[in-house]
Amino acid sequence: MIDQGATSVLLMGGSAGSLPVLMDLFAAFPATSQAAVVLCLHTASRDSANLCSVLGDRSVMPVREATEHAPVAPGTIHVASGDYHLLIEQDKTFALSYDDPVHYSRPSIDVLFESAAEAFRDNALGVLLSGANQDGAAGLARIQALGGTVVVQTPASAQAPQMPSAALAVLTPDMAESPCELARYLRAWLISEGAQE
């Protein structure tokens, strides 16, 4: 059987203040890519179907809720389900977990990032946006430790700077930029991963 799963992944995490940033970032994404995009957002986690609809209105790339055993599909934005941790297995399929919250959050950015780092290694790009707790810092560190690329929104440009500040306290990212610069960088990365305009 031919493997049609993504060979690289763009992982995005955020909480308070990150939804407007995500809408602008997604508007800049190309229509297709061989990379997959996987999003864990705390603030809308209990209504992931509505979140998919809101983000889908701004993105030419399809947006859908990640489901158990589904493949990490290229050219798709996968959104973590409400009140479940989202993990990526070694075979690059999704798994859902009802384990205890991490940093008071379920879904947890750390859980997603750490599992994805193991599955994709140097083909993972992790992005941490505005948020009001420390979730995501350990996950970014794991991505970096396994050869992936890590990017952080600058605390000065974040509505809630605690999350990016926590990451910057434990690692030196490959890039720390404002949302405008992040949009340019992520678009270029997705195109480099085999996008078709």
Number of C-alpha atoms within 10 A of each C-alpha: 3 4 6 11 18 22 17 23 28 21 25 24 28 29 24 21 17 22 20 11 20 23 16 17 21 21 18 21 23 19 17 20 25 22 27 23 25 27 24 30 28 25 18 19 22 17 12 21 17 13 22 19 14 14 23 18 15 17 21 16 21 15 25 20 18 24 17 14 14 13 18 27 23 22 24 21 26 23 24 32 26 20 21 20 24 31 26 26 17 13 12 20 19 22 18 18 14 11 11 13 14 16 14 12 20 25 29 28 32 26 22 25 32 21 21 29 28 16 21 23 21 17 20 26 27 27 25 27 31 28 27 19 20 18 27 31 23 19 25 31 24 22 26 23 13 17 15 20 21 25 25 28 27 20 21 13 14 22 16 20 20 19 26 29 22 19 24 20 9 12 14 14 17 12 16 19 16 17 21 13 13 22 20 13 17 20 19 15 17 24 19 13 20 14 19 13 9
